[in-house]
Amino acid sequence: MSHKDALRTDAAPQPAGPYSQAIVTGDLLFTAGFGPQDPTTGAVADTVAEQTRQVLRNLEAVLAESGATLDDALKATVHLADLADAPEFNEAYREFFTEPYPVRTTVGSQLANILVEIDLVVRIPS
């Protein structure tokens, strides 16, 4: 790999602008912020729990391109349209990670017709 390589998979939503799904440099992988769109149908679930599950499935698909999994995640940045949804979000989020959990920043954000967006920093296993 060169200094900076883009990862791409059809198993996750495609970028809506001039950015990559993920970038790898050395043994670190940085993902774009992924929303809850189903990559096949474009459908978006109604609840924050179901949207969270789809976001994490989207991220799993991108990580798989490098041989990484969610257990390799070091840091997550989470954007919630409503911070009051944090308990429901946390329940769904916990289903995808094991301890030690990645460090996380969770912020309230104005999102475009979605309830959750997540990006990750991941160490690719050797």
KATAJO-V644578 format. One record per residue. N is the residue number from 1. D_FIRST is the distance of its C-alpha to the first C-alpha in whole Angstrom. Layout:
BEGIN
n,d_first
N,D_FIRST
N,D_FIRST
END
This chain:
BEGIN
n,d_first
1,0
2,4
3,7
4,7
5,6
6,10
7,11
8,14
9,17
10,21
11,22
12,22
13,24
14,22
15,22
16,25
17,24
18,21
19,19
20,16
21,17
22,14
23,11
24,8
25,8
26,8
27,10
28,12
29,12
30,15
31,17
32,19
33,23
34,24
35,28
36,30
37,30
38,30
39,27
40,29
41,32
42,32
43,34
44,35
45,37
46,40
47,39
48,37
49,36
50,35
51,33
52,31
53,31
54,29
55,27
56,26
57,26
58,23
59,21
60,21
61,20
62,17
63,16
64,17
65,14
66,11
67,14
68,16
69,20
70,22
71,23
72,20
73,20
74,21
75,23
76,24
77,26
78,29
79,31
80,34
81,37
82,39
83,39
84,42
85,40
86,38
87,40
88,39
89,36
90,35
91,37
92,34
93,32
94,33
95,33
96,29
97,28
98,29
99,30
100,29
101,28
102,26
103,27
104,28
105,30
106,32
107,33
108,36
109,35
110,36
111,34
112,34
113,36
114,34
115,35
116,32
117,28
118,26
119,22
120,20
121,18
122,17
123,15
124,13
125,15
126,14
END
